Structure formats: structure tokens, C-alpha cells
Amino acid sequence: MKLLQIDSSARRTSSVSRRLTAKFAEEWRKSHPDSEVIQRDLSATALPLITDDWGATYLEDSQLTLAQRSYLSTSDQLIEELAAADTVVIGAPMYNFTIPSLLKAWIDQVVRLGKTVGYGPNGPQGLLARKKVVVITSRGAAYEKGTARGAFDFQEPYLFHSLAVIGLTDVTFIHAENQGRAEAAVHFADAAERIGGIVNEDHQHAATL
């Protein structure tokens, strides 16, 4: 069993989402003592921009130049990590109602024709499946669906649809909300408790298969 832990916060020492993904990995190790945890810190990863060079993704591997192979090497590595994982946990703080630019850059690298997305008679089809994804967000306020503030949540909908495009549809969101309010510690504790419950539930389900 492999867990891919992705952190996208630009903060290293005061990040709520990093503390929670670390909690998830800790609980995962307890429940899966023989498992492997792959850590991907996007703040320490050089993530190329999508430029004209991305056109190389439409070529066969045998047609790629050395420069094109070099440009696509980061995408290759990130896709390989993602494909090898059984479970993925993503730390995603909310920046200005949406995800960090680092996480957007990661998505740009892993949504790739022929690698994670294919096209068939019915249009695009995700090529990654049978993985559980847990997205842990941290937010300064609460963005409950159906509320006026909820209309400004461009974080969960974007991540849900972006992951679905590559076949990752088993996605659970854990929101540590109101982290900019006096009751921040209570909501953090609630999120941490949910993490423990999800990891244990996943372990029990796997044991019955």
C-alpha cells in the first residue's frame, strides 16, 4: 500500500493544512505499518509552466527531442507518483477563495493526454481509477453550501472536477474552516477527528476485501 502526501501551502511553519496532512500520514502509518508514504512538497518542487513546449505531449515518445523530454520530465515524475499511489491526501489551503498556485501548477502537470486522460467515442475519459483521494482544506471562514459565503467557494468544485477528469472520483473533502476566527482550535480538532475516522474506516474496509 502506498500513500501519496501532497502539500501545497507556501507556508512551512504556520500551515494548518500541513499539520493535518501530517496527521493523516501518521494515522495511515499506524493502520498500515508495512505501507510506504511518498511525500511531495510542492513548495520545494520546480513546477514548469504550460508553454508552447507542452505541445510535445501530443507526440509519440519516439518523436521527442532531448529538450522536450527534459521539459516533460517533471510531469512524468508527478504522474508516476500519482499512478503508483493507492491513496492520495492533498493539503489545500484556501487562497483568495480558491487553491494555491502551486497546486494549480501540479494539476497542470498531471492532467495529460495519453497519460491520465484518454479520448474515446464518449469524449474524455480518466485513466486513473481505484484510488481514494482525501483533500484537506484550511479556510479562514466557513463556506457551507447553500449559504451566501458558500457561493465564493471556488476551491472544492474546482478540485472535484479536475480530479474527476483524470479518473479520480472517490474524493472526500475535510474542511478545517474558520481558521481565522476565535473558534479555530475547535474546527481544527474536528478536522483531525475526521481524519482518524476516515483512515480507520478505510483500513477496516481493506481488511474485509
Salt bridges, closest charged atoms under 4 A:
GLU26 OE2 - LYS30 NZ 3.65
GLU27 OE2 - LYS23 NZ 2.92
GLU27 OE2 - LYS30 NZ 3.89
GLU36 OE1 - LYS2 NZ 3.88
ASP41 OD2 - ARG12 NE 3.79
ASP41 OD1 - ARG18 NH2 2.85
ASP76 OD1 - ARG112 NH1 2.68
GLU81 OE2 - ARG40 NH2 2.60
ASP108 OD1 - LYS104 NZ 2.80
ASP153 OD2 - ARG139 NH2 2.89
GLU156 OE2 - LYS145 NZ 3.07
GLU156 OE1 - HIS175 NE2 2.72
ASP170 OD1 - LYS132 NZ 3.93
GLU177 OE2 - ARG139 NH1 2.88
